[in-house]
């Protein structure tokens, strides 16, 4: 629940980024409560621990970018959603594209069918059975 809230709201992500270590601590406290509720505590306390720890544990997986920016904060520098950035400078990108094109050219215009088995030399395919 808390993870979904952070994922859906830029405002919630900004608040979580501002209090990152406290939010992360609450998340790990939630994970601890879930483990205690599942394996250690007796019945009425275990339900309470699971009820509180479950939603809080969603806060335990958030991380930050270098420079202190929240990973999921689209409003920060370099934000802009899921669009990948430009390739890094250098000749690696061109080499990767050339290698991919060479590999695709070697495969030929069509891909072999998966259902056909290659025949082994000296063996004939078995005749289909009639029912």
N, C-alpha and C positions, 0 to 999 in steps of 0.2 A: 504494500500500500504506500509506504513512504518512498520507495524507489520509483513507483509509477508517478507519484506527485512531483518528484524532482525532475523526472524525465519529461513531463508534460508542461512544466511551467518555468519560463526563463527567470521570473522573479524569485521563485523558490530556489533555483540554482544559484542565483546571485547571493541570496541569504546564506545558503549552505556553503558557498565559497568564502564568504566573510567569516563564518564561524566554523571553518573546515575541521579543525582538530576536535572541537566539541561535538560536531555532528558525527565524525568518524568514531569517537569514543562512545557515543550513544548507540551507534550501529553495532559495535563489537559487544557492548553491554547486552544488546538485544540478542546477539548470537549466543552469548553465555546463558541468558535466561532461557532460550529455546533448548539448549543442551541440558541445562538443569531440569527444566520442566519435562523433557522427554525421558531422561534417564535417572534422575536422582530424587527429585521431590515427590512426596506422597500426593495422592489424587487431588484434593481441592487446591493445594498450592501449585501443583503442576499445571492445572488449567489456567490459573492466573498468570503464571510465568510464561506460558505459551501465548496467551492472549496479549500480553504486553510485549514480549520479546519478538514475536513474529513480525509485527509491523516495524518495530525499531531495527530489526536486522537488515532491512532493506537499505539502511543508511551506511552499511559497512563496506559496500563495494565501490563507492565513489572515489575517484582519484583526481589529482591535479596535474595540469600541464607544467612544464618548466616555466619559471617566471611567476609562479603562484596563481595562474589562471585555472579556473575550473575546466575540466575536460569537456563537459557538456554545455558550457556557456557559449552560445553562438554569438553573443554580442561582443565578445572580447576580440583582441587582435587575432587575425587569422581565422576568425569565425566565418560562418556563412553556410552552415549546414553540412551536408554529407558530400559536397563536391570535393573531389581530390584536387590538390594543388598541382602546380606545374612540375614536371620532372626536374630533378636536380641537375645542375649544370655539369657538363662533361660529356664524353663520348659514349658512356654506358647505355643511355637510352637509345641512341641510334643503333648501337651494336645489338641490343636486345631485339629491336624491331626487325633488323636484317636477319638475325638468327631465326626469329619466328616465321618470317616470310619464306626463308629457305626450307624450313621444316614443313610448312604447309605445302609448298611446291613439291616436295619429295613424296607427300602422301598422294598426290594426283588429284584429279578433278572430283572423284567420288570416293566415298569411304566404303570399305568392304562391309557386306551385311554380316551381322553378328550371328544370324541363325545358320548360315552355311558353314560347314566344317571343311577345312582343307583336306583333300584326299591324300593319303600317304602313297608313295610309289609302291607298286606291286600289290596293292590291295584294291578291291572293288567295294563299292558301297553296298550294304545289304539291301535286298529287295524289300519294298514296303509290304507289310503283311496285310492281308485282306480279311476283313471281319464280316 
